[in-house]
Amino acid sequence: MRILVLDDSDIMRDVVVNSLVESGLPREVITEAASGVEAIRLVNSDTFDLFILDIVMDGIDGVAVLKEIKKVQPAAKVIMCSTFSKSETVRDLIDLGIDDFIVKPFTRERLKDTTFRYIHNY
């Protein structure tokens, strides 16, 4: 099991990573990316089972990263996170291949429940 967490906010990445670790996942299965450029580099150089992506970021956003994931690692599961949750935006993301959507701010329990839906053997 390998997970990539993408968020341009250090605080938000820490919240996600710490929540996953507190839920029982080993820290070593989690990789962090602070930008879309970094995430795309990782998508093209490593294999992940699950991606947790922020949508809104400077430069390359989470949607562009999602499109690259679906080209390079189409079997991977993708959870998108954002402070906005317009139904048409979520529908567009579903059409692009996301598996789930979490509205920020979220509880640790919501993140755990959503993440563990796509993680096997943990």
DSSP file (Angstrom, degrees, kcal/mol; ACC not computed):
  #  RESIDUE AA STRUCTURE BP1 BP2  ACC     N-H-->O    O-->H-N    N-H-->O    O-->H-N    TCO  KAPPA ALPHA  PHI   PSI    X-CA   Y-CA   Z-CA
    1    1 A M              0   0    0      0, 0.0     2,-0.4     0, 0.0   118,-0.0   0.000 360.0 360.0 360.0 126.7    0.0    0.0    0.0
    2    2 A R        -     0   0    0      2,-0.0    47,-2.4    28,-0.0    48,-1.8  -0.999 360.0-169.1-131.8 134.8    1.4    3.4   -1.1
    3    3 A I  E     -ab  30  50A   0     26,-3.0    28,-3.0    -2,-0.4     2,-0.5  -0.975   8.4-158.0-126.3 136.2   -0.4    6.7   -0.6
    4    4 A L  E     -ab  31  51A   0     46,-2.3    48,-2.8    -2,-0.4     2,-0.6  -0.970   7.1-162.7-112.8 126.0    0.4   10.2   -2.0
    5    5 A V  E     -ab  32  52A   0     26,-2.9    28,-2.5    -2,-0.5     2,-0.5  -0.940   7.8-170.7-108.3 119.4   -1.0   13.2   -0.2
    6    6 A L  E     +ab  33  53A   0     46,-3.0    48,-1.8    -2,-0.6     2,-0.3  -0.950  24.5 133.5-115.0 119.7   -0.9   16.4   -2.2
    7    7 A D        -     0   0    0     26,-1.9     6,-0.1    -2,-0.5    50,-0.1  -0.904  46.4-144.2-159.0 136.1   -1.7   19.8   -0.6
    8    8 A D  S    S+     0   0    0     -2,-0.3     2,-0.6    48,-0.2     3,-0.1   0.581  83.2  86.5 -79.5  -7.5    0.1   23.1   -1.0
    9    9 A S     >  -     0   0    0      1,-0.2     4,-2.5     2,-0.0     5,-0.2  -0.837  66.4-156.5 -93.6 119.1   -0.7   23.9    2.7
   10   10 A D  H  > S+     0   0    0     -2,-0.6     4,-2.4     1,-0.2    -1,-0.2   0.902  95.8  52.0 -57.9 -41.2    1.9   22.4    5.1
   11   11 A I  H  > S+     0   0    0      1,-0.2     4,-2.3     2,-0.2    -1,-0.2   0.923 110.3  46.7 -63.1 -45.4   -0.6   22.5    7.9
   12   12 A M  H  > S+     0   0    0      2,-0.2     4,-2.5     1,-0.2    -1,-0.2   0.899 111.5  51.1 -67.3 -39.8   -3.3   20.6    5.8
   13   13 A R  H  X S+     0   0    0     -4,-2.5     4,-3.0     1,-0.2     5,-0.3   0.924 110.5  50.1 -60.5 -43.5   -0.7   18.0    4.7
   14   14 A D  H  X S+     0   0    0     -4,-2.4     4,-2.9    -5,-0.2     5,-0.3   0.906 109.6  50.9 -61.4 -41.7    0.3   17.5    8.3
   15   15 A V  H  X S+     0   0    0     -4,-2.3     4,-2.2     2,-0.2    -2,-0.2   0.939 114.0  43.9 -60.6 -47.3   -3.4   17.1    9.4
   16   16 A V  H  X S+     0   0    0     -4,-2.5     4,-2.3     2,-0.2    -2,-0.2   0.955 117.2  44.4 -63.9 -51.2   -4.0   14.5    6.7
   17   17 A V  H  X S+     0   0    0     -4,-3.0     4,-2.5     1,-0.2     5,-0.2   0.937 115.2  47.5 -61.7 -47.9   -0.8   12.5    7.3
   18   18 A N  H  X S+     0   0    0     -4,-2.9     4,-2.8    -5,-0.3    -1,-0.2   0.879 110.9  52.6 -62.9 -37.4   -1.1   12.6   11.1
   19   19 A S  H  X S+     0   0    0     -4,-2.2     4,-1.2    -5,-0.3    -1,-0.2   0.912 110.5  47.6 -63.4 -42.3   -4.7   11.5   10.8
   20   20 A L  H  <>S+     0   0    0     -4,-2.3     5,-2.1     2,-0.2     4,-0.2   0.909 113.7  46.8 -65.6 -42.1   -3.8    8.5    8.6
   21   21 A V  H ><5S+     0   0    0     -4,-2.5     3,-1.8     1,-0.2    -2,-0.2   0.922 110.8  51.7 -66.1 -44.1   -0.9    7.5   11.0
   22   22 A E  H 3<5S+     0   0    0     -4,-2.8    -1,-0.2     1,-0.3    -2,-0.2   0.756 103.9  60.3 -63.9 -23.1   -3.2    7.9   14.0
   23   23 A S  T 3<5S-     0   0    0     -4,-1.2    -1,-0.3    -5,-0.2    -2,-0.2   0.512 130.9 -92.3 -81.9  -5.1   -5.7    5.6   12.2
   24   24 A G  T < 5S+     0   0    0     -3,-1.8    -3,-0.2     1,-0.3    -2,-0.1   0.422  80.7 134.6 113.3  -1.5   -3.1    2.9   12.1
   25   25 A L      < -     0   0    0     -5,-2.1    -1,-0.3     1,-0.1     2,-0.2  -0.618  60.8-111.6 -80.0 139.1   -1.3    3.3    8.8
   26   26 A P    >   -     0   0    0      0, 0.0     3,-1.7     0, 0.0     4,-0.3  -0.477  19.7-130.4 -67.0 138.3    2.5    3.1    8.9
   27   27 A R  G >  S+     0   0    0      1,-0.3     3,-1.7    -2,-0.2    -6,-0.1   0.824 102.9  67.4 -58.0 -32.6    4.1    6.5    8.2
   28   28 A E  G 3  S+     0   0    0      1,-0.3    -1,-0.3   -26,-0.0    -3,-0.0   0.623  91.4  60.3 -70.1 -11.2    6.4    4.9    5.6
   29   29 A V  G <  S+     0   0    0     -3,-1.7   -26,-3.0   -27,-0.1     2,-0.5   0.523  92.7  83.1 -89.0  -4.1    3.6    4.1    3.2
   30   30 A I  E <   -a    3   0A   0     -3,-1.7     2,-0.4    -4,-0.3   -26,-0.2  -0.875  56.6-173.4-108.3 127.0    2.7    7.8    2.9
   31   31 A T  E     -a    4   0A   0    -28,-3.0   -26,-2.9    -2,-0.5     2,-0.3  -0.918  13.2-146.3-113.7 143.2    4.5   10.2    0.6
   32   32 A E  E     -a    5   0A   0     -2,-0.4     2,-0.4   -28,-0.2   -26,-0.2  -0.847  12.0-171.6-112.0 146.8    3.8   14.0    0.6
   33   33 A A  E     -a    6   0A   0    -28,-2.5   -26,-1.9    -2,-0.3     3,-0.1  -0.999  10.0-166.8-133.4 136.5    3.8   16.5   -2.3
   34   34 A A  S    S+     0   0    0     -2,-0.4     2,-0.3   -28,-0.2   -28,-0.1   0.442  73.0  28.8-101.0  -2.4    3.6   20.2   -1.8
   35   35 A S  S  > S-     0   0    0      1,-0.1     4,-2.3    22,-0.1     5,-0.1  -0.981  77.2-113.6-152.1 161.4    2.8   21.2   -5.4
   36   36 A G  H  > S+     0   0    0     24,-0.6     4,-2.6    22,-0.4     5,-0.2   0.867 116.9  55.5 -63.6 -36.8    1.2   19.9   -8.5
   37   37 A V  H  > S+     0   0    0      2,-0.2     4,-2.0     1,-0.2    -1,-0.2   0.934 109.9  45.4 -61.4 -46.8    4.6   19.8  -10.2
   38   38 A E  H  > S+     0   0    0      1,-0.2     4,-2.2     2,-0.2    -2,-0.2   0.905 112.6  51.5 -63.5 -41.8    6.1   17.6   -7.5
   39   39 A A  H  X S+     0   0    0     -4,-2.3     4,-2.8     2,-0.2    -2,-0.2   0.917 109.1  49.4 -62.9 -44.5    3.0   15.4   -7.5
   40   40 A I  H  X S+     0   0    0     -4,-2.6     4,-1.8     1,-0.2    -1,-0.2   0.892 109.3  52.7 -64.2 -38.5    3.2   14.8  -11.3
   41   41 A R  H  X S+     0   0    0     -4,-2.0     4,-0.6    -5,-0.2    -1,-0.2   0.931 112.6  45.0 -59.6 -45.0    6.9   14.0  -11.0
   42   42 A L  H >X S+     0   0    0     -4,-2.2     4,-1.9     1,-0.2     3,-0.8   0.886 108.9  55.7 -66.8 -39.7    6.0   11.4   -8.3
   43   43 A V  H 3< S+     0   0    0     -4,-2.8    -1,-0.2     1,-0.2    -2,-0.2   0.869 112.4  43.9 -59.5 -36.6    3.1   10.0  -10.4
   44   44 A N  H 3< S+     0   0    0     -4,-1.8    -1,-0.2    -5,-0.2    -2,-0.2   0.525 121.3  38.0 -87.9  -6.2    5.5    9.4  -13.3
   45   45 A S  H << S+     0   0    0     -3,-0.8     2,-0.3    -4,-0.6    -2,-0.2   0.512 118.4  30.6-121.0  -8.1    8.3    7.9  -11.2
   46   46 A D  S  < S-     0   0    0     -4,-1.9     2,-0.4    -5,-0.1    -1,-0.1  -0.928  72.9-115.9-146.1 166.2    6.6    5.8   -8.5
   47   47 A T        -     0   0    0     -2,-0.3     2,-0.3    -3,-0.1    -4,-0.1  -0.917  28.2-176.3-112.9 134.6    3.4    3.7   -8.1
   48   48 A F        -     0   0    0     -2,-0.4   -45,-0.2    -5,-0.1     3,-0.1  -0.941  23.6-157.5-127.7 149.9    0.7    4.6   -5.6
   49   49 A D  S    S+     0   0    0    -47,-2.4    28,-2.6    -2,-0.3     2,-0.4   0.742  83.7  24.8 -91.8 -29.6   -2.5    2.8   -4.7
   50   50 A L  E     -bc   3  77A   0    -48,-1.8   -46,-2.3    26,-0.2     2,-0.4  -1.000  61.7-163.2-142.8 137.0   -4.3    5.9   -3.3
   51   51 A F  E     -bc   4  78A   0     26,-2.4    28,-3.1    -2,-0.4     2,-0.5  -0.972   3.2-165.8-119.0 135.4   -4.0    9.6   -3.9
   52   52 A I  E     -bc   5  79A   0    -48,-2.8   -46,-3.0    -2,-0.4     2,-0.4  -0.962  25.2-175.1-118.4 110.2   -5.5   12.3   -1.6
   53   53 A L  E     -bc   6  80A   0     26,-2.8    28,-2.9    -2,-0.5     2,-0.2  -0.887  26.4-142.2-119.0 134.5   -5.4   15.5   -3.6
   54   54 A D  E     - c   0  81A   0    -48,-1.8    28,-0.2    -2,-0.4     3,-0.1  -0.582  16.4-152.2 -75.6 152.0   -6.2   19.1   -2.8
   55   55 A I  S    S+     0   0    0     26,-1.3     7,-2.6    -2,-0.2     2,-0.6   0.913  72.8  59.9 -92.1 -55.4   -7.9   20.8   -5.8
   56   56 A V        +     0   0    0      5,-0.2     2,-0.3     6,-0.1   -48,-0.2  -0.663  65.5 136.5 -88.3 115.5   -7.1   24.5   -5.5
   57   57 A M        -     0   0    0     -2,-0.6     2,-0.1     2,-0.2   -22,-0.1  -0.978  56.6 -94.3-148.6 156.6   -3.3   25.3   -5.7
   58   58 A D  S    S-     0   0    0     -2,-0.3   -22,-0.4     2,-0.1     2,-0.4  -0.429  96.8  -1.8 -68.0 149.3   -1.1   27.8   -7.4
   59   59 A G  S    S+     0   0    0     -2,-0.1     2,-0.5   -24,-0.1    -2,-0.2  -0.552 133.1  22.8  74.1-126.6    0.4   26.6  -10.7
   60   60 A I  S    S-     0   0    0     -2,-0.4   -24,-0.6    -4,-0.1   -23,-0.1  -0.653  84.6-152.4 -79.0 120.2   -0.6   23.0  -11.5
   61   61 A D     >  -     0   0    0     -2,-0.5     4,-1.7   -25,-0.1     3,-0.3  -0.264  29.3 -95.4 -90.0 177.4   -3.9   22.3   -9.6
   62   62 A G  H  > S+     0   0    0     -7,-2.6     4,-2.6     1,-0.2    -7,-0.1   0.782 120.7  59.6 -63.5 -28.9   -5.3   19.0   -8.3
   63   63 A V  H  > S+     0   0    0     -8,-0.5     4,-2.2     2,-0.2    -1,-0.2   0.915 105.6  48.0 -67.1 -42.2   -7.4   18.5  -11.4
   64   64 A A  H  > S+     0   0    0     -3,-0.3     4,-1.7     2,-0.2    -2,-0.2   0.892 112.6  49.3 -63.9 -39.0   -4.4   18.5  -13.7
   65   65 A V  H  X S+     0   0    0     -4,-1.7     4,-2.7     2,-0.2    -2,-0.2   0.919 108.3  54.0 -65.3 -42.8   -2.7   16.0  -11.3
   66   66 A L  H  X S+     0   0    0     -4,-2.6     4,-2.5     1,-0.2    -2,-0.2   0.918 106.8  51.4 -55.9 -45.7   -5.8   13.9  -11.4
   67   67 A K  H  X S+     0   0    0     -4,-2.2     4,-1.2     1,-0.2    -1,-0.2   0.888 110.8  48.1 -61.3 -39.4   -5.7   13.8  -15.2
   68   68 A E  H  X S+     0   0    0     -4,-1.7     4,-2.6     2,-0.2     5,-0.3   0.905 109.8  52.7 -67.6 -41.5   -2.1   12.7  -15.2
   69   69 A I  H  X S+     0   0    0     -4,-2.7     4,-3.5     1,-0.2     7,-0.2   0.935 107.6  51.3 -58.1 -46.4   -2.9   10.0  -12.6
   70   70 A K  H  < S+     0   0    0     -4,-2.5    -1,-0.2     1,-0.2    -2,-0.2   0.781 113.5  45.6 -66.8 -25.9   -5.6    8.6  -14.8
   71   71 A K  H  < S+     0   0    0     -4,-1.2    -1,-0.2    -3,-0.2    -2,-0.2   0.900 126.6  26.9 -77.3 -42.9   -3.2    8.4  -17.7
   72   72 A V  H  < S+     0   0    0     -4,-2.6    -2,-0.2     1,-0.2    -3,-0.2   0.837 137.8  19.6 -92.9 -38.1   -0.3    6.9  -15.9
   73   73 A Q    ><  +     0   0    0     -4,-3.5     3,-1.9    -5,-0.3    -1,-0.2  -0.514  67.0 164.9-133.2  64.3   -1.9    4.9  -13.0
   74   74 A P  T 3  S+     0   0    0      0, 0.0    -1,-0.1     0, 0.0    -4,-0.1   0.705  72.8  58.2 -62.2 -22.4   -5.5    4.4  -14.0
   75   75 A A  T 3  S+     0   0    0      2,-0.1    -5,-0.1     0, 0.0    -2,-0.0   0.633  83.2 106.6 -82.4 -12.6   -6.2    1.7  -11.4
   76   76 A A  S <  S-     0   0    0     -3,-1.9     2,-0.3    -7,-0.2   -26,-0.2  -0.324  72.2-122.0 -67.2 148.0   -5.2    4.0   -8.5
   77   77 A K  E     -c   50   0A   0    -28,-2.6   -26,-2.4    41,-0.1     2,-0.4  -0.683  25.6-157.3 -88.8 145.3   -8.0    5.3   -6.2
   78   78 A V  E     -c   51   0A   0     -2,-0.3    21,-3.0    19,-0.3    22,-1.4  -0.986  12.5-172.3-132.1 126.1   -8.3    9.1   -5.9
   79   79 A I  E     -cd  52 100A   0    -28,-3.1   -26,-2.8    -2,-0.4     2,-0.3  -0.976  15.0-156.3-112.2 124.1   -9.9   11.1   -3.1
   80   80 A M  E     -cd  53 101A   0     20,-2.2    22,-2.7    -2,-0.5     2,-0.4  -0.784   6.0-163.5-100.3 146.2  -10.2   14.9   -3.8
   81   81 A C  E     +cd  54 102A   0    -28,-2.9   -26,-1.3    -2,-0.3     2,-0.3  -0.984  18.7 149.5-129.5 138.9  -10.5   17.5   -1.0
   82   82 A S  E     - d   0 103A   0     20,-1.8    22,-2.9    -2,-0.4   -28,-0.0  -0.988  50.6-126.3-162.3 158.4  -11.6   21.0   -1.3
   83   83 A T  S    S+     0   0    0     -2,-0.3     2,-0.4    20,-0.2    -1,-0.1   0.684  98.1  66.1 -79.2 -19.1  -13.3   23.8    0.6
   84   84 A F        +     0   0    0      1,-0.1    20,-0.1    -3,-0.1     0, 0.0  -0.822  55.5 176.5-104.9 146.6  -15.8   24.2   -2.2
   85   85 A S        +     0   0    0     -2,-0.4    -1,-0.1    18,-0.1    18,-0.1  -0.124   8.4 167.6-142.5  42.1  -18.3   21.6   -3.1
   86   86 A K     >  -     0   0    0      1,-0.1     4,-2.3     2,-0.1     3,-0.4  -0.353  40.9-127.8 -57.2 136.8  -20.5   22.8   -5.9
   87   87 A S  H  > S+     0   0    0      1,-0.2     4,-2.4     2,-0.2     5,-0.2   0.853 107.9  52.9 -61.0 -35.2  -22.4   19.9   -7.2
   88   88 A E  H  > S+     0   0    0      2,-0.2     4,-2.2     1,-0.2    -1,-0.2   0.868 108.8  50.5 -69.6 -33.3  -21.4   20.5  -10.8
   89   89 A T  H  > S+     0   0    0     -3,-0.4     4,-2.2     2,-0.2    -2,-0.2   0.931 111.6  47.1 -66.4 -45.3  -17.7   20.6   -9.8
   90   90 A V  H  X S+     0   0    0     -4,-2.3     4,-2.4     1,-0.2    -2,-0.2   0.903 111.3  51.9 -63.6 -40.8  -18.0   17.3   -8.0
   91   91 A R  H  X S+     0   0    0     -4,-2.4     4,-2.4    -5,-0.2    -1,-0.2   0.916 108.8  50.7 -60.9 -43.0  -19.9   15.8  -11.0
   92   92 A D  H  X S+     0   0    0     -4,-2.2     4,-1.4     1,-0.2    -1,-0.2   0.903 110.6  49.4 -60.7 -41.2  -17.1   17.0  -13.3
   93   93 A L  H  X>S+     0   0    0     -4,-2.2     5,-2.1     2,-0.2     4,-0.7   0.886 108.9  51.8 -66.6 -38.6  -14.5   15.4  -11.0
   94   94 A I  H ><5S+     0   0    0     -4,-2.4     3,-1.0     1,-0.2    -1,-0.2   0.913 107.5  53.0 -62.1 -42.1  -16.5   12.1  -10.9
   95   95 A D  H 3<5S+     0   0    0     -4,-2.4    -1,-0.2     1,-0.3    -2,-0.2   0.821 106.6  53.5 -61.7 -30.3  -16.5   12.2  -14.7
   96   96 A L  H 3<5S-     0   0    0     -4,-1.4    -1,-0.3    -5,-0.2    -2,-0.2   0.597 129.7 -95.3 -81.7 -11.2  -12.7   12.6  -14.6
   97   97 A G  T <<5 +     0   0    0     -3,-1.0   -19,-0.3    -4,-0.7    -3,-0.2   0.619  65.3 155.3 114.4  13.1  -12.4    9.5  -12.4
   98   98 A I      < -     0   0    0     -5,-2.1    -1,-0.2    -8,-0.1   -19,-0.2  -0.367  31.2-153.7 -69.2 156.2  -12.3   10.4   -8.8
   99   99 A D  S    S-     0   0    0    -21,-3.0     2,-0.3     1,-0.3   -20,-0.2   0.688  71.2  -1.4 -99.6 -25.4  -13.5    7.8   -6.3
  100  100 A D  E     -d   79   0A   0    -22,-1.4   -20,-2.2     2,-0.0     2,-0.4  -0.983  56.8-142.6-160.4 165.7  -14.5   10.1   -3.5
  101  101 A F  E     -d   80   0A   0     -2,-0.3     2,-0.4   -22,-0.2   -20,-0.2  -1.000   9.6-166.5-138.7 132.4  -14.7   13.7   -2.4
  102  102 A I  E     -d   81   0A   0    -22,-2.7   -20,-1.8    -2,-0.4     2,-0.4  -0.983  16.9-137.5-121.7 130.4  -14.2   15.3    1.0
  103  103 A V  E     -d   82   0A   0     -2,-0.4   -20,-0.2   -22,-0.2   -18,-0.1  -0.725  36.5 -97.3 -86.5 130.7  -15.2   18.8    1.9
  104  104 A K  S    S+     0   0    0    -22,-2.9     2,-0.1    -2,-0.4     3,-0.0  -0.681 104.7  47.2 -85.4 145.4  -12.7   20.8    4.0
  105  105 A P  S    S+     0   0    0      0, 0.0     2,-0.3     0, 0.0    -2,-0.1   0.609  83.9 169.0 -74.7 147.9  -12.6   21.3    6.8
  106  106 A F        -     0   0    0     -2,-0.1     2,-0.2    -4,-0.1    -2,-0.1  -0.835  33.7-110.8-122.7 160.7  -13.2   17.6    7.6
  107  107 A T     >  -     0   0    0     -2,-0.3     4,-2.1     1,-0.1     5,-0.2  -0.534  26.9-117.7 -85.6 158.1  -13.0   15.5   10.8
  108  108 A R  H  > S+     0   0    0      1,-0.2     4,-2.9     2,-0.2     5,-0.2   0.877 117.6  55.6 -60.1 -37.1  -10.3   13.0   11.3
  109  109 A E  H  > S+     0   0    0      2,-0.2     4,-3.0     1,-0.2    -1,-0.2   0.901 105.9  49.8 -64.2 -40.9  -13.1   10.4   11.5
  110  110 A R  H  > S+     0   0    0      2,-0.2     4,-2.4     1,-0.2     5,-0.2   0.920 112.7  47.1 -63.5 -43.6  -14.4   11.4    8.0
  111  111 A L  H  X S+     0   0    0     -4,-2.1     4,-2.9     2,-0.2     5,-0.2   0.935 114.2  47.5 -62.8 -46.3  -10.9   11.2    6.5
  112  112 A K  H  X S+     0   0    0     -4,-2.9     4,-2.9     2,-0.2     5,-0.2   0.947 113.1  47.7 -60.2 -49.9  -10.3    7.8    8.1
  113  113 A D  H  X S+     0   0    0     -4,-3.0     4,-0.8     1,-0.2    -1,-0.2   0.912 116.1  43.9 -59.4 -44.3  -13.7    6.4    7.0
  114  114 A T  H >< S+     0   0    0     -4,-2.4     3,-0.5    -5,-0.2     4,-0.5   0.931 116.3  46.3 -67.8 -45.9  -13.2    7.6    3.5
  115  115 A T  H >X S+     0   0    0     -4,-2.9     3,-1.8     1,-0.2     4,-0.5   0.927 109.6  52.6 -63.3 -46.4   -9.6    6.5    3.2
  116  116 A F  H 3< S+     0   0    0     -4,-2.9    -1,-0.2     1,-0.3     3,-0.2   0.666  94.7  71.4 -70.5 -13.9  -10.1    3.0    4.7
  117  117 A R  T << S+     0   0    0     -4,-0.8    -1,-0.3    -3,-0.5    -2,-0.2   0.792 108.9  35.0 -64.1 -27.5  -12.9    2.4    2.2
  118  118 A Y  T <4 S+     0   0    0     -3,-1.8     2,-0.5    -4,-0.5    -2,-0.2   0.406 101.6  88.3-109.3  -0.2  -10.2    2.2   -0.5
  119  119 A I     <  -     0   0    0     -4,-0.5     2,-0.3    -3,-0.2     3,-0.3  -0.874  57.8-164.3-104.3 129.3   -7.4    0.6    1.5
  120  120 A H        +     0   0    0     -2,-0.5    -3,-0.0     1,-0.2    -2,-0.0  -0.845  68.6  25.4-110.4 150.0   -7.2   -3.2    1.7
  121  121 A N              0   0    0     -2,-0.3    -1,-0.2     1,-0.1    -2,-0.0   0.597 360.0 360.0  75.6  13.9   -5.2   -5.2    4.2
  122  122 A Y              0   0    0     -3,-0.3    -2,-0.1    -6,-0.1    -1,-0.1   0.323 360.0 360.0-128.3 360.0   -5.2   -2.4    6.9
